Amino acid sequence: MHLKNDMYGFSSEDSYERLGHAIIVQAVKDYRVALKRLKNTPSNTASTYTKDEVERFFLSDFYRMITNVDPQFIMSKIKEEVEYK
């Protein structure tokens, strides 16, 4: 099956893969910010909501559909990073 390239030279498959990566990168950024805010202000309800929402995403079927990277590994690495900064 030949996939048509878009005006930037990417195939449809490439575009979906890039979108999936961008979604994960944004989730990582959101998770990191939420954990940093919670470290400084544990009662921050907005950050608690974001943390919980991103954790649900990492453990979701949708996440597993776009990557095979272990979500527990990602979450633990971000937690370590926030703890040591």
C-alpha positions as CSV (number, residue, x, y, z in Angstrom):
1,M,0.0,0.0,0.0
2,H,1.4,3.3,-1.0
3,L,0.7,6.2,1.3
4,K,0.4,9.7,-0.3
5,N,2.9,12.3,1.0
6,D,1.6,15.6,2.2
7,M,2.9,19.0,1.0
8,Y,5.8,18.6,3.5
9,G,6.9,15.2,2.3
10,F,5.4,13.2,5.1
11,S,3.2,10.2,4.6
12,S,-0.1,9.9,6.4
13,E,1.5,7.2,8.6
14,D,4.4,9.6,9.5
15,S,1.9,12.3,10.3
16,Y,0.0,10.1,12.7
17,E,3.2,8.9,14.3
18,R,4.4,12.5,14.7
19,L,1.1,13.5,16.2
20,G,1.3,10.6,18.7
21,H,4.7,11.7,19.8
22,A,3.6,15.3,20.2
23,I,0.7,14.2,22.4
24,I,3.1,12.2,24.6
25,V,5.6,15.0,24.8
26,Q,2.9,17.4,25.9
27,A,1.7,14.9,28.6
28,V,5.2,14.7,29.9
29,K,5.5,18.5,30.1
30,D,2.1,18.8,31.8
31,Y,3.0,16.0,34.3
32,R,6.4,17.6,35.1
33,V,4.8,21.0,35.7
34,A,2.0,19.5,37.9
35,L,4.5,17.6,40.0
36,K,6.7,20.6,40.5
37,R,3.8,22.7,41.6
38,L,2.6,20.0,43.9
39,K,6.0,19.8,45.5
40,N,5.8,23.4,46.4
41,T,2.1,23.6,47.1
42,P,0.6,20.2,47.9
43,S,-2.9,21.6,48.2
44,N,-2.9,22.9,44.6
45,T,-6.2,21.4,43.3
46,A,-5.6,22.3,39.7
47,S,-2.2,20.6,39.7
48,T,-3.6,17.5,41.5
49,Y,-6.3,17.3,38.7
50,T,-3.6,17.6,36.0
51,K,-1.4,15.0,37.6
52,D,-4.3,12.6,37.9
53,E,-5.5,13.3,34.4
54,V,-2.0,12.7,32.9
55,E,-1.6,9.5,34.9
56,R,-4.9,8.2,33.6
57,F,-3.7,9.0,30.1
58,F,-0.4,7.2,30.6
59,L,-2.4,4.1,31.7
60,S,-5.0,4.3,29.0
61,D,-5.6,2.1,26.0
62,F,-5.1,5.2,23.8
63,Y,-1.5,5.6,25.2
64,R,-0.8,2.0,24.5
65,M,-2.1,2.5,20.9
66,I,0.4,5.2,20.1
67,T,3.5,3.8,21.8
68,N,4.9,0.8,23.5
69,V,7.0,2.8,26.0
70,D,6.3,1.6,29.5
71,P,4.2,4.4,31.2
72,Q,5.5,3.5,34.6
73,F,9.0,4.1,33.5
74,I,8.1,7.6,32.1
75,M,6.2,8.5,35.3
76,S,9.0,7.3,37.6
77,K,11.7,9.1,35.7
78,I,9.7,12.4,35.8
79,K,9.1,11.9,39.5
80,E,12.8,11.3,40.1
81,E,13.7,14.4,38.1
82,V,11.3,16.6,40.1
83,E,12.4,15.2,43.4
84,Y,16.1,16.0,42.7
85,K,15.6,19.5,41.4
